[in-house]
Amino acid sequence: MSFFKFCPSCASTHFTFPDNRRFFCEDCGFTYYHNIAAAVALVFTFEDKVLFTVRNVDPDKGKWDLPGGFIDPNETAEEAACREIREELGLNLQPSDLKYVTTSPNNYLYKNVPYRTMDIFYECALPSNGINVAAEDEIQELIWVKRSEIDLEKIGFVSIRKVIGEKYLK
Ligand SMILES: [Zn+2]
């Protein structure tokens, strides 16, 4: 099933949209690529602990997540990471504070539209664990979890579960 019911250009129902990747209208030729979106995720560490956010919004409300979000048009990944951290945690970081970790693909279902993302992971070691939520609408709480006590089942997104499991779980 497609999440489009009609061609956005001519309202025809005669279209193909295999794997929700390339929408093609057989009547008017309208073509739309539902490309992947780029996003950033931040792994904050302090001593032997990793910082998780608890999501306050769907998808995956109540699950563990990492700070971060979608990259805006014309932003670098590092600029997006610094902006998201300022918005979510009120912390002012510089791009040079971020250490690149890896990338991992993710699925993000929002209001019945299945987005596919490429999540870019950065790490940042903090000098203290005194960090607070600035965006209470998005984040229920922050939790510092020892690497040996990370419960992958509590992590919502597949990309974050994979990277945390491979690189941070002890
Ligand atoms: Zn059309």
Residues whose N, C-alpha, C, O or C-beta is under 5 A from the ligand:
A	BS01	ZN	C7 S9 C10 A11 S12 C25 D27 C28 G29 F30
